[in-house]
Amino acid sequence: MTETNNLNSTIQNVSRWELRDLVRTQLQMLLEAGDLQAAKAILVPVQPADIAEAIEGLPEAMHALAFRLLSKNEAIEVYEYLDYSVQERLIGELKSQEVCDIVDQMSPDDRARLFDELPAKIVNRLLEQLSPAERQATAQLLGYEADTAGRIMTLELISLKENFTVSQALERIRNLANASEMIYYLYVTDAEKRLTGIVSLRELVTSQPEQVIGESMTRDVVFVQTDTDQEEVARLIQRYDFLAVPVVDREQRLVGIVTVDDVIDILQQETTEDIYALGGGVQSGGDNYFQMNLLEIARKRVVWLLVLLITNTITGTIIKSQEDILTKVVTLTAFIPLLTGTGGNVGAQSSTVVIRGMNTDEIRSLGVLQVIGREAIAGALLGGMLGTIATVWAYFLQGQLEVAIAVGVSLVAISILASISGSALPFLFRYLRLDPALMSAPFITTAVDVVGVLIYFNLARVILKL
């Protein structure tokens, strides 16, 4: 017990990152030793999110054992923080009643996200075992399209009527606060449940008890529709610094709210997907990449790599077709990696800033041609600077002025081409309703390699008069 007390004291004096590793290490050691009482004790002062990360870091065989150490209320909180793959595994390992109790107590939006990741057979079984109210709430959310405001919203909110007095509103808040996810914003509706205004808890607390809500509420309400894309919802909350935004249906009836904690999850999810796409098709479909099966990882990654492999063979074919000029001027071969590498890097830079601008709406005020034009000029400036340096360096290495000039001029042309391609192709993908992030660095690099080699050899023929 003394060792456990010392550990609890240490837990209160470390950073959150150190805490996660410390709890995971100690928890695993105690579980391996079979000391369940001590293992349960060290989790007492730890936050649910940190417990979830500690459990995820354990060997898979220990997940259910560690989870069973938690009290029922704590288990419900911790479960919502767990990765979907761990949640699914626990469903299969825990007793049916344990699973039902946890899932039934989850917030409807978290439950809907969990069901999105589970096989249909398990979802149907869990739906049947939910209480009627929770089953209806979950079915309502699952009825909306994925990645929309309707799918990620929570139904747990407090609504008021315009004719309520402040004292009546506060009494309603007291009665419903425990069943609501957000009480800082109170939404006002009419008799048909249409959204008509919003009032903050601060305004209610500082108002006179007999004042009518309709006299102090704000009628100009920012809201989203149930079919609004979740990224647009996230941008809206970020733009206005909201804690939540109301969601209405086509008849303007209030049906739910999206809270800032959901937005953080959305931003992390979307950013992760974009990064995986920019990495050349490494996409995890929402799963934790480092907990996925290696065969599944290889299957997801090999498709893009095969495409790039086939494309790269075109570069080899082009080089082979230029044997006559390479036989006469062998030194041209030495600069091929320099030109293709630089062109790929310039194109990747352009595509990255354009895709980022699309995601943040920073380029909304600019036209497509203006964005491409700016990148073309930037490419010309970069090409001029790099081309000058490359010309001097090539002459220093090989001592042939014509070859050096061919390298420098080619680098200018390739940089301009790469900038235009890197900035234009994401717009083309968006127009085709494809993810612009698929214009990843490997794709840009490979495309510029092929065209860049053609430019290099043709310019060399002109300059060297071959």
Residue pairs with C-beta under 8 A, 6 or more apart in sequence:
1 38
1 41
3 38
4 38
4 41
4 42
7 22
7 26
7 42
8 41
8 42
8 44
8 45
10 22
11 19
11 22
11 23
11 42
11 45
11 46
12 45
14 22
16 50
19 46
19 50
20 50
20 53
20 54
20 57
21 57
23 42
23 43
23 46
23 50
23 51
23 54
24 53
24 54
24 57
24 58
26 42
27 39
27 42
27 43
27 54
27 55
27 58
27 66
28 58
28 59
28 62
30 36
30 38
30 39
30 42
31 39
31 58
31 62
31 65
31 66
36 69
39 66
39 69
40 69
43 51
43 54
43 69
43 70
46 54
48 74
48 77
48 78
48 80
48 81
49 81
51 70
51 74
51 78
51 81
52 78
52 79
52 81
52 82
53 81
54 66
55 63
55 66
55 67
55 78
55 82
55 86
56 63
56 82
56 83
56 86
56 288
56 291
58 66
60 89
63 86
63 89
63 90
63 93
64 89
64 90
64 93
64 94
67 75
67 78
67 79
67 90
67 94
68 94
70 78
72 101
75 102
76 101
76 102
76 105
76 106
79 87
79 90
79 102
79 106
80 106
80 107
80 110
82 90
83 287
83 288
83 291
84 113
84 114
84 117
84 286
84 287
85 117
85 287
85 288
85 291
85 292
86 291
87 114
87 117
88 117
88 118
88 122
90 99
91 99
91 118
91 122
91 126
94 102
96 129
99 126
100 126
100 129
100 130
103 111
103 114
103 126
103 129
103 130
104 129
104 130
104 131
104 134
106 114
107 154
107 156
107 181
108 134
108 137
108 138
108 140
108 141
108 154
108 155
108 156
109 141
109 152
109 153
109 154
109 155
109 262
111 134
111 138
111 141
112 138
112 141
112 142
112 151
112 152
113 152
115 123
115 126
115 127
115 138
115 142
116 142
116 146
117 286
118 126
127 135
127 138
127 139
128 135
130 138
137 155
140 155
141 150
141 151
141 153
141 155
142 151
143 150
144 150
144 151
144 226
144 227
145 151
145 227
147 229
147 230
147 231
148 226
148 227
148 228
148 229
148 230
149 224
149 225
149 226
149 227
149 228
149 229
149 230
149 233
149 247
149 258
150 226
150 227
150 247
150 255
150 256
151 230
152 230
152 233
152 258
152 262
152 266
153 226
153 247
153 255
153 256
153 257
153 258
153 262
154 181
154 182
154 256
154 257
154 258
154 259
154 262
155 255
155 256
156 179
156 180
156 181
156 182
157 180
157 181
157 182
157 187
157 254
157 256
157 257
158 172
158 173
158 176
158 177
158 180
158 182
158 183
158 186
158 187
159 186
159 187
159 188
159 189
159 193
159 254
160 169
160 172
160 186
160 187
160 188
160 189
160 199
160 213
161 188
161 189
161 190
161 213
162 188
162 190
162 196
162 197
162 212
162 213
162 214
162 217
163 212
163 213
163 214
164 172
164 212
164 213
165 209
165 210
165 211
165 212
165 213
166 204
166 207
166 208
166 209
166 210
166 211
166 212
166 213
167 209
167 210
169 186
169 199
169 204
169 213
170 204
170 205
173 183
173 186
173 201
173 204
177 183
181 257
181 259
182 243
182 244
182 257
182 259
183 201
184 200
184 201
184 202
184 243
184 244
185 198
185 199
185 200
185 201
185 243
185 244
185 257
186 198
186 199
186 200
186 201
186 204
187 195
187 197
187 198
187 221
187 246
187 254
187 257
188 195
188 196
188 197
188 198
188 199
188 213
188 214
188 217
189 195
189 196
189 253
189 254
190 196
192 251
192 253
193 253
193 254
194 248
194 251
194 252
194 253
194 254
195 221
195 223
195 246
195 248
195 252
195 253
195 254
196 217
196 219
196 221
197 213
197 214
197 217
197 218
197 219
197 221
198 217
198 218
198 221
198 246
199 213
199 216
199 217
199 218
203 216
207 216
221 246
222 236
222 240
222 242
222 245
223 245
223 246
223 247
223 248
224 232
224 233
224 236
224 245
224 246
224 247
224 248
224 258
225 247
225 248
225 249
225 250
226 247
226 248
226 249
226 250
226 255
228 247
230 266
230 270
231 266
231 270
231 359
233 245
233 258
233 263
233 266
234 263
234 266
234 267
234 270
235 360
235 361
236 242
236 245
237 244
237 245
237 258
237 260
237 263
238 263
238 267
242 260
243 259
243 260
244 257
244 258
244 259
244 260
245 257
245 258
246 254
246 256
246 257
247 254
247 255
247 256
247 257
247 258
248 254
248 255
249 255
269 286
270 359
272 284
273 283
273 437
274 355
274 359
274 435
274 437
276 282
276 283
276 284
276 289
277 283
277 435
277 437
277 438
277 440
278 352
278 355
278 437
278 440
278 441
279 440
279 441
279 442
280 301
280 304
280 305
280 308
280 440
280 441
280 442
280 443
281 300
281 301
281 303
281 304
281 305
281 438
281 440
282 289
282 300
282 301
282 304
283 300
284 292
284 300
289 297
304 440
304 442
304 443
308 442
308 443
308 446
311 446
311 447
311 450
312 446
312 449
314 450
315 340
315 449
315 450
315 453
318 450
318 453
318 454
318 457
319 326
319 336
319 453
322 457
324 466
325 332
325 457
325 460
325 461
325 464
325 466
326 332
326 333
328 466
329 400
329 403
329 460
329 464
329 466
331 398
331 400
331 403
332 403
332 406
332 456
332 457
332 460
334 397
334 398
335 390
335 394
335 403
335 407
335 456
336 453
336 456
338 390
338 407
338 411
339 407
339 410
339 411
339 414
339 452
339 453
339 456
340 445
340 448
340 449
340 452
340 453
342 386
342 411
342 414
342 415
343 411
343 414
343 415
343 417
343 418
343 445
343 448
343 449
343 452
344 418
344 441
344 444
344 445
344 446
344 448
344 449
345 445
346 379
346 382
346 383
346 414
346 415
346 418
346 419
346 422
346 448
347 418
347 419
347 421
347 422
347 444
347 445
347 447
347 448
348 422
348 441
348 444
348 445
349 422
350 375
350 378
350 379
350 418
350 419
350 420
350 421
350 422
350 423
351 422
351 423
351 425
351 426
351 439
351 440
351 441
351 444
352 422
352 441
353 375
354 363
354 371
354 375
354 422
354 423
354 426
354 427
354 436
355 426
355 436
355 437
355 439
356 362
357 363
357 371
358 426
358 430
358 436
363 371
366 374
368 424
368 427
371 423
371 427
372 420
372 423
372 424
372 427
374 423
375 419
375 420
375 422
375 423
376 416
376 419
376 420
376 423
378 419
379 415
379 416
379 417
379 418
379 419
379 420
380 412
380 415
380 416
380 419
382 415
382 419
383 411
383 412
383 413
383 414
383 415
383 416
384 412
386 411
386 412
386 415
387 408
387 409
387 411
387 412
387 415
388 408
390 404
390 407
390 408
390 411
391 404
391 405
391 407
391 408
392 404
394 403
394 404
394 407
394 408
395 401
395 403
395 404
398 404
402 463
402 464
403 460
403 464
405 463
406 456
406 459
406 460
406 463
406 464
407 456
409 459
409 463
410 452
410 455
410 456
410 459
410 460
413 455
413 459
414 448
414 451
414 452
414 455
414 456
417 448
417 451
417 452
417 455
418 444
418 448
418 452
421 444
421 447
421 448
422 439
422 444
425 439
425 444
426 436
426 439
427 436
429 435
429 436
429 438
429 439
430 436
460 466
